[in-house]
């Protein structure tokens, strides 16, 4: 197929050029009805923000331009079927879980997965078996799953229906997914992959291999994270005989908006063309730019430039503080220079670089200057890393999702929570691995670790109760 084509984008531009009169939704009528003070900002997008009109196809029953665009997408990623997602990878994760497993099924789940995965498990009312990922003591972050940890889980849960993994993690770390997929498929297990940060992996052998190439059954990618697509624009790739395609389509129709955004869909069409026509010399140019950036970072004694122990995503660059500044402090300092990074944790700041084409300019020098002036002048000192105790590598819920829905919640003191069933997610950050999940029984070692983390100054995602030494539990 001709990957230089952009059928949906072309159809949208043809409609725009007709200068049609709108007596249909949306209410801004091709931008004719809009607040005047905001019109200059939005004008170039409003005249392509339309609805399912003649010639523009229908996302939920595609037969023309959208079908052509999705077919080109599937051809590039070499899968059986691909779908445009306009509600982000969240809707893709929900749909792939609901279509692949049924109520009561046992499902292996990477414990540090995205919250949309957790929500999908709850909606499907399955029996999750959580597997703890490896913890990188140098980076102080959670990595991926190992084959051995999966084998251990299968030993005690032989009826497992599926495995859900995150690949890569937020910091660009990857695991040996090929051997994991092979092992699971030999046992007729479905492998579902949240590859939100890996839509660009298919572009070159110098990047990690995409889960679409490694044989995963369903893969979800956030095109907007590393490809030039609009926010919420994502892809879902189906490449399986183990998952019912009709069921997957049904859940996508149920969960996605019935008023899909044409600007987002057109950007997905364009993003596919961008990566499909991305040449090796383009990547080499990008990698050279990143290499120059890394070389300059290595000259600043107040930061440590982290490197992958094995393979990883070169677009992700993580620096670690060697001063009294936390990662959050470094991020705030950079923002004073107008540099906004992807995330910070207690020790690190993460940069995500763009996929540049040869000759493209990007203000990398500005970043180096900001780090040198804002952070580099701080005195280097030894940082105290948390020594997290190792919890159970494999765990299950004490109370099923259906039981949780019937229970009332109360807030009690941490000191009185041992033996109770947790009713909220307790996630120390870093490393971002849930210490407790709703439905899990609270043990004395859990409380001890929470107190230890609080004393060390750890932050908790959504942990307002935890910082006050309280926790939500289900009533008896």
Buried (B, 14 or more C-beta within 10 A) or exposed (E): EEBEBBBBBBBBEEBEEEEEEBEEEBEBBBBEEBEEEEBEEBEEEBBBBBEBBEEBBBBBEBEBBBBBBBBBBBBBBEBEBBBBBBBBBBBBBBBBBBBBBEEEBBBBBBBBBBBBBBBBBBBBBBBBBBBBBBBBEEBBBBBBBBBEBBEBBBEEBEEBBBBBBBBBBBBBBBBBBBEBBBBBBEEEBBBBBBBBBBBBBBBBEEBBBBBBBBBBBBBBBBBBBBBBBBEBBBBBBBBBEBBEEEBBBBBBEEBBEEEBBBBBBBBBBBBBBBBBEBEEEBBEBBBEBBEEBBEBBEEBEBBBBBEBEEBBBBBBBBBBBBBEBBBBBBBEBBEEBEBEBBBBBBBBBBBBBBBBBEEEEEEBEEBBBBBBEBBBEBEBEEBEBBEBEEBEBBBBBBBBBEEBEEBEEEEBEBEEBBEBBBBBBBBBBBBBBBBBBBBBBBBEEBBEBBEBBBEBEBBBEEBEBBEEBBBBBBEE
